[in-house]
């Protein structure tokens, strides 16, 4: 009997950050459930670059207080770069998939198509949660 593998964590893409900033109820419910389960969601730094506008962003600030922002070092950047060849222009999404594959995590995204293409390039099946 096959057992469904439960992801070890969550990775938020830029769309998830924007959803939180827009006070999207589904996004906040997913985030609250993750924290209740003891999961510290991960935000790739490239996604924070895309979402941060320098103005007051109370929703995003509040979300980030309950997340870990992961930096992009040379090795991670190279792995994401290899993936990005399959979805040109999706640099931040490539970093999301790189993190999710490495950590065995699910992805919360507003861009399922790019995440699926990038996961296929990594020859991995990821759990994808839409916001």
mmCIF file of the C-alpha atoms, coordinates in Angstrom:
data_MODEL
# 
_entry.id   MODEL 
# 
loop_
_atom_site.group_PDB 
_atom_site.id 
_atom_site.type_symbol 
_atom_site.label_atom_id 
_atom_site.label_alt_id 
_atom_site.label_comp_id 
_atom_site.label_asym_id 
_atom_site.label_entity_id 
_atom_site.label_seq_id 
_atom_site.pdbx_PDB_ins_code 
_atom_site.Cartn_x 
_atom_site.Cartn_y 
_atom_site.Cartn_z 
_atom_site.occupancy 
_atom_site.B_iso_or_equiv 
_atom_site.pdbx_formal_charge 
_atom_site.auth_seq_id 
_atom_site.auth_comp_id 
_atom_site.auth_asym_id 
_atom_site.auth_atom_id 
_atom_site.pdbx_PDB_model_num 
ATOM 1   C CA . UNK A 1 1   ? 0.000  0.000  0.000   1.00 0.00 ? 1   UNK A CA 1 
ATOM 2   C CA . UNK A 1 2   ? 1.448  3.363  -1.042  1.00 0.00 ? 2   UNK A CA 1 
ATOM 3   C CA . UNK A 1 3   ? 1.514  6.096  1.547   1.00 0.00 ? 3   UNK A CA 1 
ATOM 4   C CA . UNK A 1 4   ? 1.152  9.728  0.688   1.00 0.00 ? 4   UNK A CA 1 
ATOM 5   C CA . UNK A 1 5   ? 4.315  11.592 1.574   1.00 0.00 ? 5   UNK A CA 1 
ATOM 6   C CA . UNK A 1 6   ? 3.660  14.626 3.742   1.00 0.00 ? 6   UNK A CA 1 
ATOM 7   C CA . UNK A 1 7   ? 5.797  17.647 2.875   1.00 0.00 ? 7   UNK A CA 1 
ATOM 8   C CA . UNK A 1 8   ? 8.277  18.695 5.539   1.00 0.00 ? 8   UNK A CA 1 
ATOM 9   C CA . UNK A 1 9   ? 7.533  22.354 5.063   1.00 0.00 ? 9   UNK A CA 1 
ATOM 10  C CA . UNK A 1 10  ? 6.164  25.146 2.936   1.00 0.00 ? 10  UNK A CA 1 
ATOM 11  C CA . UNK A 1 11  ? 7.745  27.533 0.477   1.00 0.00 ? 11  UNK A CA 1 
ATOM 12  C CA . UNK A 1 12  ? 5.976  30.782 -0.392  1.00 0.00 ? 12  UNK A CA 1 
ATOM 13  C CA . UNK A 1 13  ? 6.357  32.312 -3.833  1.00 0.00 ? 13  UNK A CA 1 
ATOM 14  C CA . UNK A 1 14  ? 5.855  35.990 -4.666  1.00 0.00 ? 14  UNK A CA 1 
ATOM 15  C CA . UNK A 1 15  ? 2.139  35.451 -5.253  1.00 0.00 ? 15  UNK A CA 1 
ATOM 16  C CA . UNK A 1 16  ? 1.755  34.082 -1.733  1.00 0.00 ? 16  UNK A CA 1 
ATOM 17  C CA . UNK A 1 17  ? 3.470  37.182 -0.338  1.00 0.00 ? 17  UNK A CA 1 
ATOM 18  C CA . UNK A 1 18  ? 1.219  39.464 -2.398  1.00 0.00 ? 18  UNK A CA 1 
ATOM 19  C CA . UNK A 1 19  ? -1.844 37.493 -1.279  1.00 0.00 ? 19  UNK A CA 1 
ATOM 20  C CA . UNK A 1 20  ? -0.868 38.030 2.368   1.00 0.00 ? 20  UNK A CA 1 
ATOM 21  C CA . UNK A 1 21  ? -0.298 41.727 1.751   1.00 0.00 ? 21  UNK A CA 1 
ATOM 22  C CA . UNK A 1 22  ? -3.755 41.888 0.130   1.00 0.00 ? 22  UNK A CA 1 
ATOM 23  C CA . UNK A 1 23  ? -5.246 40.230 3.236   1.00 0.00 ? 23  UNK A CA 1 
ATOM 24  C CA . UNK A 1 24  ? -6.295 37.118 1.305   1.00 0.00 ? 24  UNK A CA 1 
ATOM 25  C CA . UNK A 1 25  ? -8.187 34.939 3.804   1.00 0.00 ? 25  UNK A CA 1 
ATOM 26  C CA . UNK A 1 26  ? -7.080 31.658 2.235   1.00 0.00 ? 26  UNK A CA 1 
ATOM 27  C CA . UNK A 1 27  ? -3.418 32.664 2.428   1.00 0.00 ? 27  UNK A CA 1 
ATOM 28  C CA . UNK A 1 28  ? -3.720 33.686 6.062   1.00 0.00 ? 28  UNK A CA 1 
ATOM 29  C CA . UNK A 1 29  ? -5.557 30.449 6.915   1.00 0.00 ? 29  UNK A CA 1 
ATOM 30  C CA . UNK A 1 30  ? -2.813 28.370 5.261   1.00 0.00 ? 30  UNK A CA 1 
ATOM 31  C CA . UNK A 1 31  ? -0.139 30.347 7.101   1.00 0.00 ? 31  UNK A CA 1 
ATOM 32  C CA . UNK A 1 32  ? -1.909 29.980 10.465  1.00 0.00 ? 32  UNK A CA 1 
ATOM 33  C CA . UNK A 1 33  ? -2.284 26.209 9.956   1.00 0.00 ? 33  UNK A CA 1 
ATOM 34  C CA . UNK A 1 34  ? 1.410  25.892 9.103   1.00 0.00 ? 34  UNK A CA 1 
ATOM 35  C CA . UNK A 1 35  ? 2.441  27.731 12.258  1.00 0.00 ? 35  UNK A CA 1 
ATOM 36  C CA . UNK A 1 36  ? 0.023  25.665 14.370  1.00 0.00 ? 36  UNK A CA 1 
ATOM 37  C CA . UNK A 1 37  ? 1.675  22.495 13.004  1.00 0.00 ? 37  UNK A CA 1 
ATOM 38  C CA . UNK A 1 38  ? 5.097  23.855 13.929  1.00 0.00 ? 38  UNK A CA 1 
ATOM 39  C CA . UNK A 1 39  ? 6.081  24.509 10.313  1.00 0.00 ? 39  UNK A CA 1 
ATOM 40  C CA . UNK A 1 40  ? 8.162  27.634 9.682   1.00 0.00 ? 40  UNK A CA 1 
ATOM 41  C CA . UNK A 1 41  ? 7.434  28.606 6.064   1.00 0.00 ? 41  UNK A CA 1 
ATOM 42  C CA . UNK A 1 42  ? 10.369 29.589 3.864   1.00 0.00 ? 42  UNK A CA 1 
ATOM 43  C CA . UNK A 1 43  ? 10.476 32.631 1.594   1.00 0.00 ? 43  UNK A CA 1 
ATOM 44  C CA . UNK A 1 44  ? 13.268 32.632 -1.000  1.00 0.00 ? 44  UNK A CA 1 
ATOM 45  C CA . UNK A 1 45  ? 14.992 36.023 -0.983  1.00 0.00 ? 45  UNK A CA 1 
ATOM 46  C CA . UNK A 1 46  ? 14.254 36.471 -4.707  1.00 0.00 ? 46  UNK A CA 1 
ATOM 47  C CA . UNK A 1 47  ? 10.516 36.405 -3.938  1.00 0.00 ? 47  UNK A CA 1 
ATOM 48  C CA . UNK A 1 48  ? 10.936 39.039 -1.265  1.00 0.00 ? 48  UNK A CA 1 
ATOM 49  C CA . UNK A 1 49  ? 12.723 41.211 -3.842  1.00 0.00 ? 49  UNK A CA 1 
ATOM 50  C CA . UNK A 1 50  ? 9.690  40.943 -6.141  1.00 0.00 ? 50  UNK A CA 1 
ATOM 51  C CA . UNK A 1 51  ? 7.118  41.676 -3.419  1.00 0.00 ? 51  UNK A CA 1 
ATOM 52  C CA . UNK A 1 52  ? 8.831  44.386 -1.380  1.00 0.00 ? 52  UNK A CA 1 
ATOM 53  C CA . UNK A 1 53  ? 8.017  47.942 -2.404  1.00 0.00 ? 53  UNK A CA 1 
ATOM 54  C CA . UNK A 1 54  ? 9.658  49.900 0.423   1.00 0.00 ? 54  UNK A CA 1 
ATOM 55  C CA . UNK A 1 55  ? 6.392  51.455 1.506   1.00 0.00 ? 55  UNK A CA 1 
ATOM 56  C CA . UNK A 1 56  ? 4.449  50.438 4.562   1.00 0.00 ? 56  UNK A CA 1 
ATOM 57  C CA . UNK A 1 57  ? 3.416  46.850 3.962   1.00 0.00 ? 57  UNK A CA 1 
ATOM 58  C CA . UNK A 1 58  ? 1.915  45.710 7.268   1.00 0.00 ? 58  UNK A CA 1 
ATOM 59  C CA . UNK A 1 59  ? 0.491  42.450 5.901   1.00 0.00 ? 59  UNK A CA 1 
ATOM 60  C CA . UNK A 1 60  ? 3.783  41.416 4.370   1.00 0.00 ? 60  UNK A CA 1 
ATOM 61  C CA . UNK A 1 61  ? 5.735  42.439 7.457   1.00 0.00 ? 61  UNK A CA 1 
ATOM 62  C CA . UNK A 1 62  ? 3.388  40.397 9.654   1.00 0.00 ? 62  UNK A CA 1 
ATOM 63  C CA . UNK A 1 63  ? 3.721  37.360 7.374   1.00 0.00 ? 63  UNK A CA 1 
ATOM 64  C CA . UNK A 1 64  ? 7.517  37.605 7.297   1.00 0.00 ? 64  UNK A CA 1 
ATOM 65  C CA . UNK A 1 65  ? 7.589  37.636 11.111  1.00 0.00 ? 65  UNK A CA 1 
ATOM 66  C CA . UNK A 1 66  ? 6.354  34.033 10.887  1.00 0.00 ? 66  UNK A CA 1 
ATOM 67  C CA . UNK A 1 67  ? 8.712  32.913 8.115   1.00 0.00 ? 67  UNK A CA 1 
ATOM 68  C CA . UNK A 1 68  ? 12.332 32.191 7.405   1.00 0.00 ? 68  UNK A CA 1 
ATOM 69  C CA . UNK A 1 69  ? 13.813 34.157 4.514   1.00 0.00 ? 69  UNK A CA 1 
ATOM 70  C CA . UNK A 1 70  ? 16.373 32.008 2.732   1.00 0.00 ? 70  UNK A CA 1 
ATOM 71  C CA . UNK A 1 71  ? 19.336 33.680 1.075   1.00 0.00 ? 71  UNK A CA 1 
ATOM 72  C CA . UNK A 1 72  ? 20.550 32.782 -2.373  1.00 0.00 ? 72  UNK A CA 1 
ATOM 73  C CA . UNK A 1 73  ? 24.123 31.531 -2.347  1.00 0.00 ? 73  UNK A CA 1 
ATOM 74  C CA . UNK A 1 74  ? 26.150 30.476 -5.378  1.00 0.00 ? 74  UNK A CA 1 
ATOM 75  C CA . UNK A 1 75  ? 25.196 26.777 -5.255  1.00 0.00 ? 75  UNK A CA 1 
ATOM 76  C CA . UNK A 1 76  ? 21.485 27.492 -4.878  1.00 0.00 ? 76  UNK A CA 1 
ATOM 77  C CA . UNK A 1 77  ? 21.647 30.088 -7.639  1.00 0.00 ? 77  UNK A CA 1 
ATOM 78  C CA . UNK A 1 78  ? 23.286 27.591 -10.001 1.00 0.00 ? 78  UNK A CA 1 
ATOM 79  C CA . UNK A 1 79  ? 20.648 24.922 -9.298  1.00 0.00 ? 79  UNK A CA 1 
ATOM 80  C CA . UNK A 1 80  ? 17.857 27.467 -9.823  1.00 0.00 ? 80  UNK A CA 1 
ATOM 81  C CA . UNK A 1 81  ? 19.540 28.674 -13.014 1.00 0.00 ? 81  UNK A CA 1 
ATOM 82  C CA . UNK A 1 82  ? 19.503 25.176 -14.469 1.00 0.00 ? 82  UNK A CA 1 
ATOM 83  C CA . UNK A 1 83  ? 15.782 24.931 -13.706 1.00 0.00 ? 83  UNK A CA 1 
ATOM 84  C CA . UNK A 1 84  ? 15.026 28.379 -15.093 1.00 0.00 ? 84  UNK A CA 1 
ATOM 85  C CA . UNK A 1 85  ? 15.967 27.304 -18.611 1.00 0.00 ? 85  UNK A CA 1 
ATOM 86  C CA . UNK A 1 86  ? 12.552 25.581 -18.805 1.00 0.00 ? 86  UNK A CA 1 
ATOM 87  C CA . UNK A 1 87  ? 10.581 28.703 -17.831 1.00 0.00 ? 87  UNK A CA 1 
ATOM 88  C CA . UNK A 1 88  ? 12.499 31.773 -19.007 1.00 0.00 ? 88  UNK A CA 1 
ATOM 89  C CA . UNK A 1 89  ? 11.767 34.872 -16.972 1.00 0.00 ? 89  UNK A CA 1 
ATOM 90  C CA . UNK A 1 90  ? 10.728 32.869 -13.932 1.00 0.00 ? 90  UNK A CA 1 
ATOM 91  C CA . UNK A 1 91  ? 13.847 33.484 -11.872 1.00 0.00 ? 91  UNK A CA 1 
ATOM 92  C CA . UNK A 1 92  ? 12.102 33.818 -8.519  1.00 0.00 ? 92  UNK A CA 1 
ATOM 93  C CA . UNK A 1 93  ? 9.933  30.775 -9.278  1.00 0.00 ? 93  UNK A CA 1 
ATOM 94  C CA . UNK A 1 94  ? 13.075 28.781 -10.064 1.00 0.00 ? 94  UNK A CA 1 
ATOM 95  C CA . UNK A 1 95  ? 14.400 29.632 -6.597  1.00 0.00 ? 95  UNK A CA 1 
ATOM 96  C CA . UNK A 1 96  ? 11.063 28.533 -5.096  1.00 0.00 ? 96  UNK A CA 1 
ATOM 97  C CA . UNK A 1 97  ? 11.304 25.132 -6.779  1.00 0.00 ? 97  UNK A CA 1 
ATOM 98  C CA . UNK A 1 98  ? 14.975 24.758 -5.849  1.00 0.00 ? 98  UNK A CA 1 
ATOM 99  C CA . UNK A 1 99  ? 14.105 25.348 -2.181  1.00 0.00 ? 99  UNK A CA 1 
ATOM 100 C CA . UNK A 1 100 ? 11.050 23.074 -2.290  1.00 0.00 ? 100 UNK A CA 1 
ATOM 101 C CA . UNK A 1 101 ? 12.966 20.212 -3.916  1.00 0.00 ? 101 UNK A CA 1 
ATOM 102 C CA . UNK A 1 102 ? 15.903 20.511 -1.531  1.00 0.00 ? 102 UNK A CA 1 
ATOM 103 C CA . UNK A 1 103 ? 13.683 20.683 1.551   1.00 0.00 ? 103 UNK A CA 1 
ATOM 104 C CA . UNK A 1 104 ? 10.951 18.274 0.444   1.00 0.00 ? 104 UNK A CA 1 
ATOM 105 C CA . UNK A 1 105 ? 8.420  21.084 0.884   1.00 0.00 ? 105 UNK A CA 1 
ATOM 106 C CA . UNK A 1 106 ? 5.102  22.046 -0.646  1.00 0.00 ? 106 UNK A CA 1 
ATOM 107 C CA . UNK A 1 107 ? 4.739  25.317 -2.562  1.00 0.00 ? 107 UNK A CA 1 
ATOM 108 C CA . UNK A 1 108 ? 2.084  27.964 -2.029  1.00 0.00 ? 108 UNK A CA 1 
ATOM 109 C CA . UNK A 1 109 ? 1.782  29.890 -5.279  1.00 0.00 ? 109 UNK A CA 1 
ATOM 110 C CA . UNK A 1 110 ? -0.392 31.974 -7.546  1.00 0.00 ? 110 UNK A CA 1 
ATOM 111 C CA . UNK A 1 111 ? 1.519  30.677 -10.578 1.00 0.00 ? 111 UNK A CA 1 
ATOM 112 C CA . UNK A 1 112 ? 0.908  26.927 -10.766 1.00 0.00 ? 112 UNK A CA 1 
ATOM 113 C CA . UNK A 1 113 ? 1.969  26.659 -14.425 1.00 0.00 ? 113 UNK A CA 1 
ATOM 114 C CA . UNK A 1 114 ? 5.533  27.892 -13.939 1.00 0.00 ? 114 UNK A CA 1 
ATOM 115 C CA . UNK A 1 115 ? 5.957  25.904 -10.717 1.00 0.00 ? 115 UNK A CA 1 
ATOM 116 C CA . UNK A 1 116 ? 4.780  22.706 -12.470 1.00 0.00 ? 116 UNK A CA 1 
ATOM 117 C CA . UNK A 1 117 ? 7.127  23.288 -15.445 1.00 0.00 ? 117 UNK A CA 1 
ATOM 118 C CA . UNK A 1 118 ? 10.062 23.936 -13.135 1.00 0.00 ? 118 UNK A CA 1 
ATOM 119 C CA . UNK A 1 119 ? 9.251  20.902 -10.967 1.00 0.00 ? 119 UNK A CA 1 
ATOM 120 C CA . UNK A 1 120 ? 9.085  18.752 -14.108 1.00 0.00 ? 120 UNK A CA 1 
ATOM 121 C CA . UNK A 1 121 ? 12.516 20.072 -15.116 1.00 0.00 ? 121 UNK A CA 1 
ATOM 122 C CA . UNK A 1 122 ? 13.765 18.989 -11.689 1.00 0.00 ? 122 UNK A CA 1 
ATOM 123 C CA . UNK A 1 123 ? 12.111 15.602 -12.299 1.00 0.00 ? 123 UNK A CA 1 
ATOM 124 C CA . UNK A 1 124 ? 10.170 16.034 -9.089  1.00 0.00 ? 124 UNK A CA 1 
ATOM 125 C CA . UNK A 1 125 ? 6.535  16.084 -8.224  1.00 0.00 ? 125 UNK A CA 1 
ATOM 126 C CA . UNK A 1 126 ? 5.750  18.848 -5.771  1.00 0.00 ? 126 UNK A CA 1 
ATOM 127 C CA . UNK A 1 127 ? 2.631  19.440 -3.761  1.00 0.00 ? 127 UNK A CA 1 
ATOM 128 C CA . UNK A 1 128 ? 1.302  22.777 -5.027  1.00 0.00 ? 128 UNK A CA 1 
ATOM 129 C CA . UNK A 1 129 ? -1.251 24.827 -3.137  1.00 0.00 ? 129 UNK A CA 1 
ATOM 130 C CA . UNK A 1 130 ? -2.954 27.642 -5.039  1.00 0.00 ? 130 UNK A CA 1 
ATOM 131 C CA . UNK A 1 131 ? -3.733 31.086 -3.632  1.00 0.00 ? 131 UNK A CA 1 
# 
